Amino acid sequence: MVSNQILQSTIDGLKEITKTDLCVLDTDAKPLASTFEDVAQYTEAVRIFAQSPAESQVVSGCQFFKVIEEEEVAYILLAYGEGKDVYMIGKIASFQVQNLLIAYKERFDKDNFIKNLLLDNLLLVDIYNRAKKLHIDTETRRVVFIIETTRENEGADLEKIREAFSSTSKRDFITAVDEKSIVLVKELTDKEQYEDMEKVGEKILKAVDDDREAKMHIAYGTIVGDIKEVSRSYKEARMALDVGRIFFEDRNIVAYNILGIGRLIYQLPMPLCKMFINEIFGNKSPDHFDDETIATINKFFENNLNVSETSRQLYIHRNTLVYRLDKLQKGTGLDLRVFEDAITFKIAMMVVKYMKHMENMDYS
């Protein structure tokens, strides 16, 4: 069914043009959208009219019309006003609402197809057959974006994204696959590459992220060239979303093709992670270090193991930094000034971060 917001916008526009009041009700006489208030007086008449064989009727100076969908009554439309043109205006309005129903049904069918495609609920032969019936190109470049926000009003976000991509809405698919996520299946030209996908992500942020307290995460998969591969891009985007939460908290937009070591760690079984941490640190993991030590380590890595630059940015003497690194070496057996030890420590920190995330997921 068409949303009440769309119905209200439609009849508001028609009233502005025709100066005729209109109301759309369901078959139980519940008003869904209206330009006048005194609709209750027609409640019983609407119920009787909905069950009658008549297509239109006049009750107390108000024109009644049926809006049909697949040979069944979907809505009752009322047109109220003065002048001989009220009947014609009512017919035009009911025709407009009927066309909205057809358009939304087509979009619903496409949304349903895309959802099943993303979730791997279709056989290969069904993918191509249904795509052909829905006039969806099967051999074009596409990429899947997943948008997740902490806000509860997902419906409003969905409409904002659809509005932002309205110029390409016939080629792009925007839907919700669960309660938390909105999915954009973006059709691409031959010239569009991964650097352009960052611009798409920024466009989504600009369209939706008007609440600075609500944290938004956007992730996208790899570009695919056939419709049967869209589900793979979706799974990659889903992984990028999860990995981004763990290792890229400062980023709103994360791409699957830049996950690096994070992608590998994310796929490690928990027993193997624990074994690795115990092998490197024994009973002492990077998670047990104090804030000063962690800040020193992070800054040292940010400056590519450069002692002089790190001490300058931390506002400490070079010897103080060397002392801290020596102390860390004594406690862990790893000298961060040695590239191999630094890599081992960096990976260990990422593994600990992943383990903490998974533990929190288990408790939530």
ROTORFI-298599 format. One record per residue (C-alpha): x, z, y. Coordinates in steps of 0.1 Angstrom, whole numbers, plus 5000, padded with zeros to 4 digits. Example, Ala and Ser with C-alpha at 12.3 -4.5 7.8 and 13.67 -1.06 7.14 Angstrom:
BEGIN
+------+------+------+
:   px :   pz :   py :
+------+------+------+
: 5123 : 5078 : 4955 :
: 5137 : 5071 : 4989 :
+------+------+------+
END
This chain:
BEGIN
+------+------+------+
:   px :   pz :   py :
+------+------+------+
: 5000 : 5000 : 5000 :
: 5010 : 4994 : 5036 :
: 5021 : 5026 : 5054 :
: 4997 : 5042 : 5079 :
: 5023 : 5038 : 5106 :
: 5023 : 5000 : 5101 :
: 4985 : 4999 : 5100 :
: 4983 : 5019 : 5133 :
: 5009 : 4997 : 5150 :
: 4990 : 4966 : 5139 :
: 4955 : 4976 : 5152 :
: 4970 : 4991 : 5184 :
: 4985 : 4956 : 5191 :
: 4952 : 4939 : 5182 :
: 4933 : 4962 : 5205 :
: 4956 : 4956 : 5234 :
: 4950 : 4918 : 5230 :
: 4913 : 4918 : 5222 :
: 4901 : 4951 : 5240 :
: 4882 : 4959 : 5208 :
: 4884 : 4992 : 5190 :
: 4894 : 4990 : 5153 :
: 4897 : 5014 : 5124 :
: 4911 : 5011 : 5089 :
: 4897 : 5034 : 5062 :
: 4903 : 5037 : 5025 :
: 4874 : 5033 : 5000 :
: 4866 : 5070 : 5002 :
: 4860 : 5066 : 5039 :
: 4892 : 5084 : 5049 :
: 4906 : 5071 : 5082 :
: 4942 : 5057 : 5078 :
: 4946 : 5042 : 5113 :
: 4922 : 5041 : 5143 :
: 4920 : 5032 : 5180 :
: 4889 : 5054 : 5186 :
: 4880 : 5090 : 5177 :
: 4843 : 5090 : 5167 :
: 4848 : 5076 : 5132 :
: 4832 : 5105 : 5112 :
: 4797 : 5092 : 5121 :
: 4803 : 5062 : 5098 :
: 4817 : 5081 : 5068 :
: 4786 : 5078 : 5046 :
: 4779 : 5042 : 5056 :
: 4815 : 5032 : 5048 :
: 4812 : 5047 : 5013 :
: 4780 : 5029 : 5006 :
: 4794 : 4996 : 5020 :
: 4825 : 4999 : 4998 :
: 4803 : 4999 : 4967 :
: 4780 : 4972 : 4979 :
: 4785 : 4934 : 4971 :
: 4784 : 4925 : 5008 :
: 4817 : 4913 : 5025 :
: 4806 : 4923 : 5060 :
: 4779 : 4944 : 5075 :
: 4767 : 4958 : 5109 :
: 4759 : 4995 : 5111 :
: 4749 : 5011 : 5144 :
: 4765 : 4983 : 5164 :
: 4798 : 4985 : 5145 :
: 4810 : 4956 : 5123 :
: 4822 : 4965 : 5088 :
: 4846 : 4943 : 5068 :
: 4862 : 4945 : 5034 :
: 4899 : 4939 : 5029 :
: 4904 : 4926 : 4994 :
: 4936 : 4928 : 4973 :
: 4936 : 4912 : 4938 :
: 4898 : 4910 : 4938 :
: 4894 : 4947 : 4946 :
: 4885 : 4964 : 4978 :
: 4917 : 4979 : 4993 :
: 4905 : 4989 : 5028 :
: 4874 : 4990 : 5050 :
: 4879 : 4978 : 5085 :
: 4856 : 4987 : 5114 :
: 4854 : 4967 : 5146 :
: 4836 : 4984 : 5175 :
: 4830 : 4969 : 5209 :
: 4807 : 4949 : 5232 :
: 4803 : 4912 : 5232 :
: 4796 : 4884 : 5208 :
: 4832 : 4880 : 5198 :
: 4835 : 4914 : 5180 :
: 4826 : 4899 : 5146 :
: 4853 : 4872 : 5150 :
: 4878 : 4898 : 5161 :
: 4870 : 4919 : 5131 :
: 4874 : 4890 : 5108 :
: 4908 : 4882 : 5123 :
: 4919 : 4919 : 5121 :
: 4908 : 4921 : 5084 :
: 4927 : 4889 : 5077 :
: 4958 : 4903 : 5094 :
: 4956 : 4935 : 5073 :
: 4951 : 4914 : 5041 :
: 4983 : 4894 : 5050 :
: 5001 : 4927 : 5054 :
: 4990 : 4938 : 5019 :
: 5003 : 4905 : 5005 :
: 5037 : 4908 : 5023 :
: 5041 : 4945 : 5012 :
: 5031 : 4937 : 4976 :
: 5058 : 4910 : 4976 :
: 5083 : 4934 : 4990 :
: 5072 : 4961 : 4964 :
: 5078 : 4936 : 4936 :
: 5112 : 4928 : 4949 :
: 5120 : 4965 : 4955 :
: 5110 : 4972 : 4919 :
: 5131 : 4944 : 4906 :
: 5162 : 4955 : 4926 :
: 5157 : 4992 : 4914 :
: 5156 : 4981 : 4878 :
: 5185 : 4958 : 4883 :
: 5207 : 4986 : 4899 :
: 5198 : 5010 : 4871 :
: 5205 : 4985 : 4843 :
: 5169 : 4986 : 4831 :
: 5166 : 4948 : 4826 :
: 5178 : 4924 : 4799 :
: 5200 : 4896 : 4810 :
: 5174 : 4869 : 4804 :
: 5148 : 4890 : 4823 :
: 5171 : 4893 : 4853 :
: 5173 : 4855 : 4858 :
: 5136 : 4849 : 4850 :
: 5123 : 4875 : 4874 :
: 5147 : 4865 : 4901 :
: 5135 : 4829 : 4898 :
: 5098 : 4841 : 4901 :
: 5106 : 4862 : 4932 :
: 5127 : 4834 : 4948 :
: 5159 : 4854 : 4948 :
: 5191 : 4835 : 4947 :
: 5211 : 4845 : 4916 :
: 5245 : 4830 : 4926 :
: 5254 : 4844 : 4960 :
: 5279 : 4870 : 4972 :
: 5265 : 4905 : 4975 :
: 5278 : 4941 : 4979 :
: 5259 : 4974 : 4974 :
: 5259 : 5002 : 4999 :
: 5246 : 5037 : 4992 :
: 5235 : 5058 : 5022 :
: 5231 : 5096 : 5017 :
: 5221 : 5121 : 5044 :
: 5214 : 5158 : 5044 :
: 5182 : 5152 : 5063 :
: 5149 : 5155 : 5044 :
: 5131 : 5127 : 5063 :
: 5144 : 5099 : 5041 :
: 5114 : 5077 : 5048 :
: 5122 : 5075 : 5085 :
: 5159 : 5067 : 5078 :
: 5147 : 5039 : 5054 :
: 5126 : 5023 : 5081 :
: 5154 : 5026 : 5107 :
: 5178 : 5008 : 5083 :
: 5152 : 4981 : 5076 :
: 5147 : 4977 : 5113 :
: 5185 : 4974 : 5119 :
: 5188 : 4946 : 5093 :
: 5155 : 4930 : 5102 :
: 5172 : 4897 : 5111 :
: 5185 : 4894 : 5075 :
: 5157 : 4913 : 5058 :
: 5147 : 4882 : 5037 :
: 5182 : 4881 : 5022 :
: 5191 : 4918 : 5021 :
: 5173 : 4944 : 5000 :
: 5168 : 4979 : 5013 :
: 5152 : 5005 : 4990 :
: 5154 : 5041 : 4978 :
: 5164 : 5047 : 4941 :
: 5161 : 5085 : 4942 :
: 5151 : 5113 : 4965 :
: 5186 : 5115 : 4981 :
: 5199 : 5080 : 4985 :
: 5190 : 5047 : 5003 :
: 5205 : 5015 : 4988 :
: 5213 : 4984 : 5008 :
: 5221 : 4953 : 4987 :
: 5238 : 4931 : 5013 :
: 5240 : 4894 : 5010 :
: 5272 : 4880 : 5023 :
: 5285 : 4847 : 5036 :
: 5315 : 4830 : 5021 :
: 5336 : 4842 : 5051 :
: 5327 : 4879 : 5050 :
: 5354 : 4901 : 5035 :
: 5360 : 4938 : 5030 :
: 5370 : 4944 : 5066 :
: 5335 : 4932 : 5076 :
: 5319 : 4958 : 5053 :
: 5333 : 4986 : 5075 :
: 5313 : 4970 : 5104 :
: 5282 : 4970 : 5082 :
: 5288 : 5007 : 5076 :
: 5292 : 5014 : 5113 :
: 5259 : 4995 : 5119 :
: 5241 : 5018 : 5095 :
: 5256 : 5049 : 5111 :
: 5245 : 5037 : 5145 :
: 5210 : 5030 : 5133 :
: 5204 : 5063 : 5115 :
: 5229 : 5090 : 5125 :
: 5212 : 5103 : 5157 :
: 5213 : 5139 : 5144 :
: 5249 : 5152 : 5147 :
: 5241 : 5182 : 5125 :
: 5231 : 5160 : 5096 :
: 5262 : 5148 : 5077 :
: 5259 : 5112 : 5065 :
: 5279 : 5096 : 5037 :
: 5281 : 5059 : 5032 :
: 5299 : 5042 : 5003 :
: 5301 : 5006 : 4990 :
: 5313 : 4989 : 4959 :
: 5331 : 4957 : 4953 :
: 5318 : 4922 : 4963 :
: 5302 : 4904 : 4934 :
: 5292 : 4868 : 4930 :
: 5264 : 4869 : 4905 :
: 5231 : 4889 : 4905 :
: 5239 : 4903 : 4871 :
: 5269 : 4920 : 4886 :
: 5250 : 4939 : 4913 :
: 5246 : 4969 : 4890 :
: 5284 : 4971 : 4887 :
: 5288 : 4972 : 4925 :
: 5261 : 4999 : 4926 :
: 5279 : 5021 : 4901 :
: 5312 : 5016 : 4920 :
: 5294 : 5027 : 4952 :
: 5280 : 5057 : 4935 :
: 5315 : 5067 : 4923 :
: 5329 : 5061 : 4958 :
: 5303 : 5084 : 4972 :
: 5312 : 5112 : 4947 :
: 5350 : 5107 : 4951 :
: 5346 : 5105 : 4989 :
: 5329 : 5140 : 4990 :
: 5359 : 5155 : 4972 :
: 5389 : 5137 : 4987 :
: 5378 : 5121 : 5019 :
: 5356 : 5147 : 5036 :
: 5366 : 5134 : 5070 :
: 5353 : 5099 : 5064 :
: 5317 : 5088 : 5068 :
: 5323 : 5055 : 5051 :
: 5342 : 5052 : 5018 :
: 5350 : 5019 : 4999 :
: 5354 : 5018 : 4962 :
: 5385 : 4996 : 4965 :
: 5405 : 5023 : 4985 :
: 5399 : 5053 : 4963 :
: 5434 : 5052 : 4949 :
: 5445 : 5083 : 4928 :
: 5411 : 5099 : 4936 :
: 5394 : 5074 : 4913 :
: 5417 : 5083 : 4884 :
: 5414 : 5120 : 4889 :
: 5376 : 5118 : 4891 :
: 5375 : 5103 : 4856 :
: 5397 : 5130 : 4840 :
: 5380 : 5154 : 4816 :
: 5381 : 5190 : 4828 :
: 5402 : 5204 : 4798 :
: 5429 : 5179 : 4806 :
: 5429 : 5189 : 4843 :
: 5433 : 5226 : 4833 :
: 5461 : 5217 : 4810 :
: 5479 : 5198 : 4837 :
: 5476 : 5227 : 4862 :
: 5488 : 5253 : 4837 :
: 5517 : 5230 : 4828 :
: 5528 : 5226 : 4864 :
: 5521 : 5261 : 4879 :
: 5513 : 5284 : 4850 :
: 5490 : 5311 : 4863 :
: 5496 : 5302 : 4900 :
: 5479 : 5271 : 4913 :
: 5479 : 5255 : 4948 :
: 5445 : 5271 : 4954 :
: 5461 : 5306 : 4955 :
: 5485 : 5299 : 4984 :
: 5478 : 5314 : 5018 :
: 5465 : 5294 : 5047 :
: 5499 : 5292 : 5064 :
: 5515 : 5277 : 5033 :
: 5487 : 5252 : 5028 :
: 5488 : 5241 : 5065 :
: 5526 : 5237 : 5062 :
: 5523 : 5216 : 5030 :
: 5495 : 5194 : 5044 :
: 5515 : 5187 : 5076 :
: 5546 : 5180 : 5056 :
: 5527 : 5154 : 5036 :
: 5511 : 5139 : 5067 :
: 5546 : 5133 : 5081 :
: 5559 : 5116 : 5050 :
: 5582 : 5146 : 5040 :
: 5600 : 5145 : 5074 :
: 5613 : 5180 : 5081 :
: 5621 : 5175 : 5118 :
: 5587 : 5159 : 5127 :
: 5568 : 5185 : 5107 :
: 5585 : 5215 : 5123 :
: 5579 : 5199 : 5158 :
: 5542 : 5195 : 5151 :
: 5538 : 5230 : 5137 :
: 5558 : 5244 : 5167 :
: 5582 : 5262 : 5145 :
: 5620 : 5261 : 5141 :
: 5634 : 5237 : 5115 :
: 5650 : 5266 : 5097 :
: 5616 : 5283 : 5095 :
: 5601 : 5252 : 5078 :
: 5631 : 5251 : 5054 :
: 5626 : 5287 : 5046 :
: 5589 : 5281 : 5038 :
: 5598 : 5252 : 5016 :
: 5625 : 5272 : 4998 :
: 5600 : 5300 : 4992 :
: 5575 : 5275 : 4978 :
: 5602 : 5261 : 4955 :
: 5610 : 5295 : 4941 :
: 5573 : 5302 : 4934 :
: 5565 : 5268 : 4918 :
: 5597 : 5253 : 4907 :
: 5589 : 5222 : 4929 :
: 5609 : 5211 : 4959 :
: 5587 : 5192 : 4982 :
: 5617 : 5175 : 4998 :
: 5623 : 5157 : 4965 :
: 5599 : 5127 : 4962 :
: 5590 : 5132 : 4925 :
: 5582 : 5169 : 4930 :
: 5562 : 5161 : 4961 :
: 5541 : 5136 : 4942 :
: 5535 : 5161 : 4914 :
: 5524 : 5187 : 4939 :
: 5501 : 5163 : 4958 :
: 5484 : 5153 : 4926 :
: 5481 : 5189 : 4915 :
: 5463 : 5198 : 4948 :
: 5439 : 5169 : 4943 :
: 5432 : 5180 : 4907 :
: 5425 : 5215 : 4919 :
: 5401 : 5202 : 4945 :
: 5383 : 5181 : 4919 :
: 5380 : 5211 : 4895 :
: 5366 : 5233 : 4923 :
: 5340 : 5206 : 4931 :
: 5329 : 5202 : 4895 :
: 5326 : 5240 : 4892 :
: 5304 : 5242 : 4923 :
: 5283 : 5213 : 4908 :
: 5278 : 5233 : 4876 :
: 5266 : 5264 : 4896 :
: 5243 : 5245 : 4920 :
+------+------+------+
END
